[in-house]
Structure formats: structure tokens, C-alpha cells
Amino acid sequence: MRLAWLRWKSIALLILLAIPGRAAGESTAVVFPSDDTWIRQGGQSSQPRGRKKQMVTAATRFGLVKFDLISFLPTSTSIRSATLQMVPIKMPPKETIWLLAVGGSWSEAQTTDLNAPPIVMTPLGAMDVPPHANQRSLDADVTDVVRKWVANPSENNGLALKAEAGQTVIFATKENVPRTPRLIVVFEESSGGGGPTGGTGATGATGPTGPTGATGAAGATGTTGATGTTGASGVVGPTGAQGPTGPPGSGIAGPTGATGAWGPSGPTGPTGVTGTAGPPGLLGPTGATPGP
């Protein structure tokens, strides 16, 4: 799908149809857009709309369309006429579309509501949309605008399209191939000798980033370099602060030591208090009576 879109984008950028004119040295080129999208003034969408098949125009919605002319029209080219052709695919019974200048560079792949270029609100022209014009090509004269673009390529930021307040007109974009917008340019071909080479034109806007290429094969591992010499020892740093005391050890208790020698006898203590009298003893046997 992406490959098909890239192929169509290349065709839109490069194809022009040269048609011999009635006057000698006059040619007509049919140019397709290089970029087209639409933005909403004051909107908050961060998603580009450049891949859509429809371009919405309203009071606060602006269609954007841009044509690459520098690739085939030198700055000295004499422009006889230029006509913008757009195909509406949804519209009210009658409407006027205003053509406005775009005040900065943009691309359909990156432009959103949040980074949209400024729109110059002074009309450059208008496109009348008659009743029952759905699916019919509408024309707008943009000769003066194209002359400025050809003479000063850096000013070519395309056109903005805006519908009147309260109305909405939806146009086909270049992704809607049968109804692609186009610019019909009638110009005069130079018949004299080649003039001096003009100065380098301004750098065009950066195109969308292409797909990532395949990863290349890994290169061979290089040889290991020689080991460098050992550097000199640094000076001894200052002694650090004493660390906290470690927890008590939990080793096995050693064997009991031998009994020491007896010490000298201590002094005799004082005589203790006399104890209480014991109970009377038993009566002894009666002794023998003495003789006369």
C-alpha cells in the first residue's frame, strides 16, 4: 500500500502534459499537486490528514493545495494564463470558495492543526460553485499568483481554500485519483539562445521521510590492540574515619582453666550469741541409801 502511494506521489510531482498551443512557441502544462491536506483553525488534532481522499473547507476549515513548478518552469518563463481546477464531492446548493495565500512552508505528511502555517486572509481570487456542481470540475483564474510563484519560487507555499461562514464544501484530493486537483498553465517557450545560468533557487521544503532501509551485514571484528603500560601508583590517600564497632563475636568457649592455690586462712570471727536453754533432761534413777 505504501509503495503504491509513493509511486503515485512521484507521478504527481513529475508528470506534466505538454500540449502545443495555437500560437507559435506556446505550450500548456497540466500539473498535479505535490501536497494537499486540510486544517482546522483553532483545532487540537495532532494527526496529519494528507493521506485522505477528501479536503474539507468551511469558515474555520482551510483546504491546502501546493504545486511544484520550479522543476520545469524557469524563473524567466512568460506565463500566459493559469487555471486552478478542483472537483467538489459534497457541497450546498450554491457557494463561493475564497482563494487565500499560505504564509509559511508545509507538507501533507507533517502538517496538523497544531503546526499549521499561517493563512493570509486577504483573498487572491474566488471560485463560484453553482448549483448541482457535484463531481464537476470548477475553475478559478490564478494567473497572477502563478506568475509570482514562477518569478520567486521561495514564495510558492500553495493556496488555501475557504468556504463562506455557515457552509461546508468538500473537495477531492490527489489521493482521489479520478478527481485529482490540477493546475493548467499556458506558457511561452523561449526560442532564443540559452541565456546565462541563473542563481541557485531557494531550498524547497523537506519531503517526507522515506522508509527505513534494511540493516546491513555486520563488519568483521578488528584485531585486539596492544596492552598499554601500567600507570604510576597514585599517592596514598588520608586515613578514613574509624568505622562503627562490630557486633559481639559468637565463637566457641575455651576450656576451663586449672584450680588456683588455696589462699591463707582468714582471722577467727567473734563469739556468737548464747543460744536459748534446752528442755529439762529425764530424771535419773534413785541412788542407794547409805548405811548406819
Solvent accessible surface area in square Angstrom, and as a share of the most:
residue,aa,sasa,rsa
1,M,205,0.91
2,R,113,0.41
3,L,122,0.61
4,A,54,0.42
5,W,31,0.11
6,L,51,0.25
7,R,137,0.50
8,W,44,0.16
9,K,19,0.08
10,S,55,0.35
11,I,64,0.32
12,A,1,0.01
13,L,59,0.29
14,L,132,0.66
15,I,81,0.41
16,L,61,0.30
17,L,103,0.51
18,A,66,0.51
19,I,77,0.39
20,P,119,0.75
21,G,28,0.27
22,R,248,0.90
23,A,45,0.35
24,A,103,0.80
25,G,39,0.38
26,E,32,0.14
27,S,9,0.06
28,T,22,0.13
29,A,0,0.00
30,V,16,0.09
31,V,4,0.02
32,F,34,0.14
33,P,0,0.00
34,S,8,0.05
35,D,14,0.07
36,D,0,0.00
37,T,1,0.01
38,W,39,0.14
39,I,7,0.04
40,R,112,0.41
41,Q,105,0.47
42,G,70,0.67
43,G,10,0.10
44,Q,145,0.65
45,S,39,0.25
46,S,65,0.42
47,Q,125,0.56
48,P,54,0.34
49,R,35,0.13
50,G,2,0.02
51,R,101,0.37
52,K,114,0.48
53,K,125,0.53
54,Q,90,0.40
55,M,0,0.00
56,V,23,0.13
57,T,0,0.00
58,A,8,0.06
59,A,32,0.25
60,T,59,0.34
61,R,67,0.24
62,F,2,0.01
63,G,0,0.00
64,L,0,0.00
65,V,0,0.00
66,K,22,0.10
67,F,2,0.01
68,D,42,0.22
69,L,5,0.02
70,I,91,0.46
71,S,71,0.46
72,F,51,0.21
73,L,4,0.02
74,P,86,0.54
75,T,78,0.46
76,S,103,0.66
77,T,25,0.14
78,S,55,0.35
79,I,9,0.05
80,R,101,0.37
81,S,43,0.28
82,A,0,0.00
83,T,37,0.21
84,L,0,0.00
85,Q,44,0.20
86,M,0,0.00
87,V,17,0.09
88,P,0,0.00
89,I,31,0.16
90,K,130,0.55
91,M,29,0.13
92,P,21,0.13
93,P,106,0.67
94,K,151,0.64
95,E,9,0.04
96,T,28,0.16
97,I,0,0.00
98,W,89,0.31
99,L,2,0.01
100,L,3,0.01
101,A,27,0.21
102,V,10,0.06
103,G,42,0.41
104,G,20,0.19
105,S,81,0.52
106,W,13,0.04
107,S,12,0.08
108,E,2,0.01
109,A,24,0.19
110,Q,100,0.44
111,T,6,0.04
112,T,10,0.06
113,D,17,0.09
114,L,104,0.52
115,N,92,0.47
116,A,34,0.26
117,P,11,0.07
118,P,89,0.56
119,I,30,0.15
120,V,71,0.41
121,M,97,0.43
122,T,92,0.54
123,P,67,0.42
124,L,80,0.40
125,G,22,0.21
126,A,44,0.34
127,M,1,0.00
128,D,106,0.55
129,V,1,0.00
130,P,51,0.32
131,P,62,0.39
132,H,166,0.74
133,A,0,0.00
134,N,71,0.37
135,Q,91,0.41
136,R,132,0.48
137,S,63,0.41
138,L,11,0.05
139,D,83,0.43
140,A,4,0.03
141,D,108,0.56
142,V,5,0.03
143,T,17,0.10
144,D,94,0.49
145,V,17,0.09
146,V,0,0.00
147,R,109,0.40
148,K,123,0.52
149,W,14,0.05
150,V,6,0.04
151,A,54,0.42
152,N,71,0.36
153,P,34,0.22
154,S,73,0.47
155,E,99,0.44
156,N,27,0.14
157,N,27,0.14
158,G,4,0.04
159,L,1,0.01
160,A,0,0.00
161,L,0,0.00
162,K,34,0.14
163,A,0,0.00
164,E,71,0.32
165,A,84,0.65
166,G,77,0.74
167,Q,71,0.31
168,T,65,0.38
169,V,0,0.00
170,I,22,0.11
171,F,0,0.00
172,A,0,0.00
173,T,2,0.01
174,K,0,0.00
175,E,21,0.09
176,N,20,0.10
177,V,81,0.46
178,P,108,0.68
179,R,84,0.31
180,T,4,0.02
181,P,0,0.00
182,R,72,0.26
183,L,1,0.00
184,I,35,0.18
185,V,0,0.00
186,V,28,0.16
187,F,25,0.10
188,E,71,0.32
189,E,87,0.39
190,S,106,0.68
191,S,118,0.76
192,G,58,0.56
193,G,75,0.72
194,G,84,0.81
195,G,60,0.58
196,P,133,0.84
197,T,136,0.79
198,G,60,0.58
199,G,76,0.74
200,T,141,0.82
201,G,41,0.40
202,A,60,0.46
203,T,136,0.79
204,G,59,0.57
205,A,64,0.49
206,T,116,0.68
207,G,43,0.42
208,P,46,0.29
209,T,116,0.68
210,G,46,0.44
211,P,89,0.56
212,T,137,0.80
213,G,60,0.58
214,A,107,0.83
215,T,138,0.80
216,G,62,0.59
217,A,106,0.83
218,A,105,0.81
219,G,71,0.68
220,A,109,0.84
221,T,135,0.78
222,G,62,0.60
223,T,139,0.81
224,T,134,0.78
225,G,61,0.59
226,A,108,0.84
227,T,136,0.79
228,G,62,0.60
229,T,137,0.79
230,T,135,0.78
231,G,61,0.59
232,A,108,0.83
233,S,113,0.73
234,G,68,0.66
235,V,147,0.84
236,V,145,0.83
237,G,49,0.48
238,P,136,0.86
239,T,139,0.81
240,G,60,0.58
241,A,106,0.82
242,Q,179,0.80
243,G,48,0.46
244,P,133,0.84
245,T,137,0.80
246,G,49,0.47
247,P,123,0.77
248,P,130,0.82
249,G,76,0.73
250,S,115,0.74
251,G,74,0.71
252,I,178,0.90
253,A,95,0.74
254,G,62,0.60
255,P,136,0.85
256,T,137,0.79
257,G,65,0.62
258,A,108,0.84
259,T,138,0.80
260,G,61,0.59
261,A,109,0.84
262,W,250,0.88
263,G,56,0.54
264,P,136,0.86
265,S,113,0.73
266,G,60,0.58
267,P,135,0.85
268,T,138,0.80
269,G,50,0.48
270,P,136,0.86
271,T,138,0.80
272,G,61,0.59
273,V,150,0.86
274,T,130,0.75
275,G,61,0.58
276,T,139,0.81
277,A,105,0.81
278,G,60,0.58
279,P,123,0.78
280,P,134,0.84
281,G,73,0.70
282,L,183,0.91
283,L,180,0.89
284,G,48,0.47
285,P,138,0.87
286,T,137,0.80
287,G,63,0.60
288,A,106,0.82
289,T,125,0.73
290,P,117,0.73
291,G,63,0.61
292,P,192,1.21
